[in-house]
Amino acid sequence: MNLHEYQAKEVFRTYGIPVPAGRVAATAEEAVAAAQALGGSVWVVKAQVHAGGRGKAGGVKLARDMNAIRAAAAGMLGTHLVTAQTGPEGLAVGKVYVETGSEIAREIYLSLTLNRERGRIALIASAAGGMDIEEVAHKTPEKILSATIHPAAGLQPYRRASSPSVSGSAAPRSASSSPSPKPCTGCTSRRT
């Protein structure tokens, strides 16, 4: 199953996980209406495609007024966004997500993805950021931690990523806890 960002954030909201306010739009005017309904003075317009690397490919734009919202949405909708994960044909942008801007103190990467070889969910985490996670995986794979989650048992306490390399601070560990998840070797990531 592939979820767009706006769909995943709606799931998060359903479970009480805080996410910035946002609205999906299929036209530039809907994007402007979304920003007006959200309020504020800074928004982010994001192309909704099933691929990572949207920001570097021009699929994520910061906007500080309604004209910038309109221009960003119009520039994305109806085009094909080409990222490192899409191939040269790119993916059609049929919707954008307009989100309130946030002050970013620190960027981390956290992903739940299917490990097809093992038939299980893989938890992948890194304190080395989100936008450049593919580069981190290629150049410094030891900065990415990975844990496989058994479908019946779920994420067990001994597999939770609480090491300093993910959380940024040394978390106390009980004497009975096992080592943190192992560094990811040969990881590839895909954000949707």
Buried (B, 14 or more C-beta within 10 A) or exposed (E): EEEBBBBBBBEEEEEEEEBEBBBBBBBBEBBBBBBBEBEEEBBBBBBBBBBBBBBEBBBBBEBEEBEBBBBBBBBBBEBEBBBEBBEEEBBEBEBBBBBBBEEEEEEBBEBEBEBEEEEEBBBBBBBBBBBBBBEBBEEEBEBBBBBBBEEEEEBEEBBBBBBEBBBEEEBEEEEEBEEBBEBBEEBEBBBB
